């Protein structure tokens, strides 16, 4: 049985290597792959003599729809025609005006606290009202068929 000095020297030598994900002292890194293990895997693949990996190209089918929205189309861009859309315009107006008011209030040297709170509350009401007045994503001309912004 090795003495205490030999055990400490052995433990010190073990700590100097590159830590591996499966070692007990590295439980927090359980699923990670580090550079050392990738290099070891590459070395083992080279030694095995297998053919090298080559990527294969697959042609993706082009989407059938036109990705460039036509803003001159009356179905895409039209004036607000319902109460719902007017509320959405009012929400954006609240947000923009309260943002401008808050920017002005930043530069005024002395102002009451109720004024800052009022402007902040109007901004929050404007942002929260967008959640209730948001339109259907199917009618958004800036989204493709998968819901990705174009």
Contact map, one row per residue, 1 for C-alpha under 8 A:
111000000000000000000000000000000000000000000000000000000000000000000000000000000000000000000000000000000000000000000000000000000000000000000000000000
111111100000000000000000000000000000000000000000000000000000000000000000000000000000000000000000000000000000000000000000000000000000000000000000000000
111111100000000000000000000000000000000000000000000000000000000000000000000000000000000000000000000000000000000000000000000000000000000000000000000000
011111110000000000000000000000000000000000000000000000000000000000000000000000000000000000000000000000000000000000000000000000000000000000000000000000
011111111000000000000000000000000000000000000000000000000000000000000000000000000000000000000000000000000000000000000000000000000000000000000000000000
011111111100000000000000000000000000000000000000000000000000000000000000000000000000000000000000000000000000000000000000000000000000000000000000000000
011111111110000000000000000000000000000000000000000000000000000000000000000000000000000000000000000000000000000000000000000000000000000000000000000000
000111111111000000000000000000000000000000000000000000000000000000000000000000000000000000000000000000000000000000000000000000000000000000000000000000
000011111111100000000000000000000000000000000000000000000000000000000000000000000000000000000000000000000000000000000000000000000000000000000000000000
000001111111110000000000000000000000000000000000000000000000000000000000000000000000000000000000000000000000000000000000000000000000000000000000000000
000000111111111000000000000000000000000000000000000000000000000000000000000000000000000000000000000000000000000000000000000000000000000000000000000000
000000011111111100000000000000000000000000000000000000000000000000000000000000000000000000000000000000000000000000000000000000000000000000000000000000
000000001111111110000000000000000000000000000000000000000000000000000000000000000000000000000000000000000000000000000000000000000000000000000000000000
000000000111111110000000000000000000000000000000000000000000000000000000000000000000000000000000000000000000000000000000000000000000000000000000000000
000000000011111111100000000000000000000000000000000000000000000000000000000000000000000000000000000000000000000000000000000000000000000000000000000000
000000000001111111000000000000000000000000000000000000000000000000000000000000000000000000000000000000000000000000000000000000000000000000000000000000
000000000000111111100000000000000000000000000000000000000000000000000000000000000000000000000000000000000000000000000000000000000000000000000000000000
000000000000001111110000000000000001000000000000000000000000000000000000000000000000000000000000000000000000000000000000000000000000000000000000000000
000000000000001011111010010000000000000000000000000000000000000000000000000000000000000000000000000000000000000000000000000000000000000000000000000000
000000000000000001111110010000000100100000000000000000000000000000000000000000000000000000000000000000000000000000000000000000000000000000000000000000
000000000000000000111110011011111100000000000000000000000000000000000000000000000000000000000000000000000000000000000000000000000000000000000000000000
000000000000000000011111011001000000000000000000000000000000000000000000000000000000000000000000000000000000000000000000000000000000000000000000000000
000000000000000000111111111000000000000000000000000000000000000000000000000000000000000000000000000000000000000000000000000000000000000000000000000000
000000000000000000000111111000000000000000000000000000000000000000000000000000000000000000000000000000000000000000000000000000000000000000000000000000
000000000000000000000011111000000000000000000000000000000000000000000000000000000000000000000000000000000000000000000000000000000000000000000000000000
000000000000000000111111111111000000000000000000000000000000000000000000000000000000000000000000000000000000000000000000000000000000000000000000000000
000000000000000000001111111111000000000000000000000000000000000000000000000000000000000000000000000000000000000000000000000000000000000000000000000000
000000000000000000000000011111000000000000000000000000000000000000000000000000000000000000000000000000000000000000000000000000000000000000000000000000
000000000000000000001000011111110000000000000000000000000000000000000000000000000000000000000000000000000000000000000000000000000000000000000000000000
000000000000000000001100011111110000000000000000000000000000000000000000000000000000000000000000000000000000000000000000000000000000000000000000000000
000000000000000000001000000011111000000000000000000000000000000000000000000000000000000000000000000000000000000000000000000000000000000000000000000000
000000000000000000001000000011111100000000000000000000000000000000000000000000000000000000000000000000000000000000000000000000000000000000000000000000
000000000000000000001000000000111110110000000000000000000000000000000000000000000000000000000000000000000000000000000000000000000000000000000000000000
000000000000000000011000000000011111110000000000000000000000000000000000000000000000000000000000000000000000000000000000000000000000000000000000000000
000000000000000000000000000000001111111000000000000000000000000000000000000000000000000000000000000000000000000000000000000000000000000000000000000000
000000000000000001000000000000000111111100000000000000000000000000000000000000000000000000000000000000000000000000000000000000000000000000000000000000
000000000000000000010000000000001111111110000000000000000000000000000000000000000000000000000000000000000000000000000000000000000000000000000000000000
000000000000000000000000000000001111111111000000000000000000000000000000000000000000000000000000000000000000000000000000000000000000000000000000000000
000000000000000000000000000000000011111111100000000000000000000000000000000000000000000000000000000000000000000000000000000000000000000000000000000000
000000000000000000000000000000000001111111110000000000000000000000000000000000000000000000000000000000000000000000000000000000000000000000000000000000
000000000000000000000000000000000000111111111000000000000000000000000000000000000000000000000000000000000000000000000000000000000000000000000000000000
000000000000000000000000000000000000011111111100000000000000000000000000000000000000000000000000000000000000000000000000000000000000000000000000000000
000000000000000000000000000000000000001111111110000000000000000000000000000000000000000000000000000000000000000000000000000000000000000000000000000000
000000000000000000000000000000000000000111111111000000000000000000000000000000000000000000000000000000000000000000000000000000000000000000000000000000
000000000000000000000000000000000000000011111111110000000000000000000000000000000000000000000000000000000000000000000000000000000000000000000000000000
000000000000000000000000000000000000000001111111110000000000000000000000000000000000000000000000000000000000000000000000000000000000000000000000000000
000000000000000000000000000000000000000000111111100000000000000000000000000000000000000000000000000000000000000000000000000000000000000000000000000000
000000000000000000000000000000000000000000011111110000000000000000000000000000000000000000000000000000000000000000000000000000000000000000000000000000
000000000000000000000000000000000000000000001111111000000000000000000000000000000000000000000000000000000000000000000000000000000000000000000000000000
000000000000000000000000000000000000000000001101111100000000000000000000000000000000000000000000000000000000000000000000000000000000000000000000000000
000000000000000000000000000000000000000000000000111110000000000000000000000000000000000000000000000000000000000000000000000000000000000000000000000000
000000000000000000000000000000000000000000000000011111000000000000000000000000000000000000000000000000000000000000000000000000000000000000000000000000
000000000000000000000000000000000000000000000000001111100000000000000000000000000000000000000000000000000000000000000000000000000000000000000000000000
000000000000000000000000000000000000000000000000000111110000000000000000000000000000000000000000000000000000000000000000000000000000000000000000000000
000000000000000000000000000000000000000000000000000011111000000000000000000000000000000000000000000000000000000000000000000000000000000000000000000000
000000000000000000000000000000000000000000000000000001111100000000000000000000000000000000000000000000000000000000000000000000000000000000000000000000
000000000000000000000000000000000000000000000000000000111110000000000000000000000000000000000000000000000000000000000000000000000000000000000000000000
000000000000000000000000000000000000000000000000000000011111000000000000000000000000000000000000000000000000000000000000000000000000000000000000000000
000000000000000000000000000000000000000000000000000000001111100000000000000000000000000000000000000000000000000000000000000000000000000000000000000000
000000000000000000000000000000000000000000000000000000000111110000000000000000000000000000000000000000000000000000000000000000000000000000000000000000
000000000000000000000000000000000000000000000000000000000011111000000000000000000000000000000000000000000000000000000000000000000000000000000000000000
000000000000000000000000000000000000000000000000000000000001111100000000000000000000000000000000000000000000000000000000000000000000000000000000000000
000000000000000000000000000000000000000000000000000000000000111111000000000000000000000000000000000000000000000000000000000000000000000000000000000000
000000000000000000000000000000000000000000000000000000000000011111000000000000000000000000000000000000000000000000000000000000000000000000000000000000
000000000000000000000000000000000000000000000000000000000000001111100000000000000000000000000000000000000000000000000000000000000000000000000000000000
000000000000000000000000000000000000000000000000000000000000001111111000000000000000000000000000000000000000000000000000000000000000000000000000000000
000000000000000000000000000000000000000000000000000000000000000011111000000000000000000000000000000000000000000000000000000000000000000000000001000001
000000000000000000000000000000000000000000000000000000000000000001111100000000000000000000000000000000000000000000000000000000000000000000000000000001
000000000000000000000000000000000000000000000000000000000000000001111110000000000000000000000000000000000000000000000000000000000000000000001100000000
000000000000000000000000000000000000000000000000000000000000000000011111100100000000000000000000000000000000000000000000000000000000000000000000000000
000000000000000000000000000000000000000000000000000000000000000000001111110110000000000000000000000000000000000000000000000000000000000000000000000000
000000000000000000000000000000000000000000000000000000000000000000000111110110000000000000000000000000000000000000000000000000000000000000000000000000
000000000000000000000000000000000000000000000000000000000000000000000111111110000000000000000000000000000000000000000000000000000000000000000000000000
000000000000000000000000000000000000000000000000000000000000000000000011111111000000000000000000000000000000000000000000000000000000000000000000000000
000000000000000000000000000000000000000000000000000000000000000000000000111111000000000000000000000000000000000000000000000000000000000000000000000000
000000000000000000000000000000000000000000000000000000000000000000000111111111000000000000000000000000000000000000000000000000000000000000001000000000
000000000000000000000000000000000000000000000000000000000000000000000011111111100000000000000000000000000000000000000000000000000000000000000000000000
000000000000000000000000000000000000000000000000000000000000000000000000011111110000000000000000000000000000000000000000000000000000000000000000000000
000000000000000000000000000000000000000000000000000000000000000000000000000011111000000000000000000000000000000000000000000000000000000000000000000000
000000000000000000000000000000000000000000000000000000000000000000000000000001111100110000000000000000000000000000000000000000000000000000000000000000
000000000000000000000000000000000000000000000000000000000000000000000000000000111110110000000000000000000000000000000000000000000000000000000000000000
000000000000000000000000000000000000000000000000000000000000000000000000000000011111110000000000000000000000000000000000000000000000000000000000000000
000000000000000000000000000000000000000000000000000000000000000000000000000000001111111000000000000000000000000000000000000000000000000000000000000000
000000000000000000000000000000000000000000000000000000000000000000000000000000000111111100000000000000000000000000000000000000000000100000000000000000
000000000000000000000000000000000000000000000000000000000000000000000000000000011111111110000000000000000000000000000000000000000000100000000000000000
000000000000000000000000000000000000000000000000000000000000000000000000000000011111111111000000000000000000000000000000000000000000000000000000000000
000000000000000000000000000000000000000000000000000000000000000000000000000000000011111111100000000000000000000000000000000000000000100000000000000000
000000000000000000000000000000000000000000000000000000000000000000000000000000000001111111110000000000000000000000000000000000001100110000000000000000
000000000000000000000000000000000000000000000000000000000000000000000000000000000000111111111000000000000000000000000000000000000000000000000000000000
000000000000000000000000000000000000000000000000000000000000000000000000000000000000011111111100000000000000000000000000000000000000000000000000000000
000000000000000000000000000000000000000000000000000000000000000000000000000000000000001111111110000000000000000000000000000001101100000000000000000000
000000000000000000000000000000000000000000000000000000000000000000000000000000000000000111111111000000000000000000000000000001100100000000000000000000
000000000000000000000000000000000000000000000000000000000000000000000000000000000000000011111111100000000000000000000000000000000000000000000000000000
000000000000000000000000000000000000000000000000000000000000000000000000000000000000000001111111110000000000000000000000011001000000000000000000000000
000000000000000000000000000000000000000000000000000000000000000000000000000000000000000000111111111000000000000000000000011001100000000000000000000000
000000000000000000000000000000000000000000000000000000000000000000000000000000000000000000011111111100000000000000000000000000000000000000000000000000
000000000000000000000000000000000000000000000000000000000000000000000000000000000000000000001111111110000000000000000000000000000000000000000000000000
000000000000000000000000000000000000000000000000000000000000000000000000000000000000000000000111111111000000000000000011011000000000000000000000000000
000000000000000000000000000000000000000000000000000000000000000000000000000000000000000000000011111111100000000000000000001000000000000000000000000000
000000000000000000000000000000000000000000000000000000000000000000000000000000000000000000000001111111110000000000000000000000000000000000000000000000
000000000000000000000000000000000000000000000000000000000000000000000000000000000000000000000000111111111000000000000010000000000000000000000000000000
000000000000000000000000000000000000000000000000000000000000000000000000000000000000000000000000011111111100000000010011000000000000000000000000000000
000000000000000000000000000000000000000000000000000000000000000000000000000000000000000000000000001111111110000000000000000000000000000000000000000000
000000000000000000000000000000000000000000000000000000000000000000000000000000000000000000000000000111111111000000000000000000000000000000000000000000
000000000000000000000000000000000000000000000000000000000000000000000000000000000000000000000000000011111111001000010000000000000000000000000000000000
000000000000000000000000000000000000000000000000000000000000000000000000000000000000000000000000000001111111100000000000000000000000000000000000000000
000000000000000000000000000000000000000000000000000000000000000000000000000000000000000000000000000000111111100000000000000000000000000000000000000000
000000000000000000000000000000000000000000000000000000000000000000000000000000000000000000000000000000011111111000000000000000000000000000000000000000
000000000000000000000000000000000000000000000000000000000000000000000000000000000000000000000000000000000111111000000000000000000000000000000000000000
000000000000000000000000000000000000000000000000000000000000000000000000000000000000000000000000000000000001111100000000000000000000000000000000000000
000000000000000000000000000000000000000000000000000000000000000000000000000000000000000000000000000000001001111110110000000000000000000000000000000000
000000000000000000000000000000000000000000000000000000000000000000000000000000000000000000000000000000000000011111110000000000000000000000000000000000
000000000000000000000000000000000000000000000000000000000000000000000000000000000000000000000000000000000000001111111000000000000000000000000000000000
000000000000000000000000000000000000000000000000000000000000000000000000000000000000000000000000000000000000000111111100000000000000000000000000000000
000000000000000000000000000000000000000000000000000000000000000000000000000000000000000000000000000000000000001111111110000000000000000000000000000000
000000000000000000000000000000000000000000000000000000000000000000000000000000000000000000000000000001001000001111111111000000000000000000000000000000
000000000000000000000000000000000000000000000000000000000000000000000000000000000000000000000000000000000000000011111111100000000000000000000000000000
000000000000000000000000000000000000000000000000000000000000000000000000000000000000000000000000000000000000000001111111110000000000000000000000000000
000000000000000000000000000000000000000000000000000000000000000000000000000000000000000000000000010011000000000000111111111000000000000000000000000000
000000000000000000000000000000000000000000000000000000000000000000000000000000000000000000000000010001000000000000011111111100000000000000000000000000
000000000000000000000000000000000000000000000000000000000000000000000000000000000000000000000000000000000000000000001111111110000000000000000000000000
000000000000000000000000000000000000000000000000000000000000000000000000000000000000000000000110010000000000000000000111111111000000000000000000000000
000000000000000000000000000000000000000000000000000000000000000000000000000000000000000000000110011000000000000000000011111111100000000000000000000000
000000000000000000000000000000000000000000000000000000000000000000000000000000000000000000000000000000000000000000000001111111110000000000000000000000
000000000000000000000000000000000000000000000000000000000000000000000000000000000000000000000000000000000000000000000000111111111000000000000000000000
000000000000000000000000000000000000000000000000000000000000000000000000000000000000000000110110000000000000000000000000011111111100000000000000000000
000000000000000000000000000000000000000000000000000000000000000000000000000000000000000000110010000000000000000000000000001111111110000000000000000000
000000000000000000000000000000000000000000000000000000000000000000000000000000000000000000000000000000000000000000000000000111111111000000000000000000
000000000000000000000000000000000000000000000000000000000000000000000000000000000000000100100000000000000000000000000000000011111111100000000000000000
000000000000000000000000000000000000000000000000000000000000000000000000000000000000000100110000000000000000000000000000000001111111110000000000000000
000000000000000000000000000000000000000000000000000000000000000000000000000000000000000000000000000000000000000000000000000000111111110000000000000000
000000000000000000000000000000000000000000000000000000000000000000000000000000000000000000000000000000000000000000000000000000011111110000000000000000
000000000000000000000000000000000000000000000000000000000000000000000000000000000001101100000000000000000000000000000000000000001111111000000000000000
000000000000000000000000000000000000000000000000000000000000000000000000000000000000000100000000000000000000000000000000000000000111111100000000000000
000000000000000000000000000000000000000000000000000000000000000000000000000000000000000000000000000000000000000000000000000000000000111110100000000000
000000000000000000000000000000000000000000000000000000000000000000000000000000000000000000000000000000000000000000000000000000000000011111110000000000
000000000000000000000000000000000000000000000000000000000000000000000000000000000000000000000000000000000000000000000000000000000000001111110010001000
000000000000000000000000000000000000000000000000000000000000000000000000000000000000000000000000000000000000000000000000000000000000000111110000000000
000000000000000000000000000000000000000000000000000000000000000000000000000000000000000000000000000000000000000000000000000000000000001111111000000000
000000000000000000000000000000000000000000000000000000000000000000000000000000000000000000000000000000000000000000000000000000000000000111111110000000
000000000000000000000000000000000000000000000000000000000000000000001000000100000000000000000000000000000000000000000000000000000000000000111111000000
000000000000000000000000000000000000000000000000000000000000000000001000000000000000000000000000000000000000000000000000000000000000000000011111000011
000000000000000000000000000000000000000000000000000000000000000000000000000000000000000000000000000000000000000000000000000000000000000010011111111111
000000000000000000000000000000000000000000000000000000000000000000100000000000000000000000000000000000000000000000000000000000000000000000001111111111
000000000000000000000000000000000000000000000000000000000000000000000000000000000000000000000000000000000000000000000000000000000000000000000011111100
000000000000000000000000000000000000000000000000000000000000000000000000000000000000000000000000000000000000000000000000000000000000000000000011111100
000000000000000000000000000000000000000000000000000000000000000000000000000000000000000000000000000000000000000000000000000000000000000010000011111110
000000000000000000000000000000000000000000000000000000000000000000000000000000000000000000000000000000000000000000000000000000000000000000000011111111
000000000000000000000000000000000000000000000000000000000000000000000000000000000000000000000000000000000000000000000000000000000000000000000111001111
000000000000000000000000000000000000000000000000000000000000000000110000000000000000000000000000000000000000000000000000000000000000000000000111000111
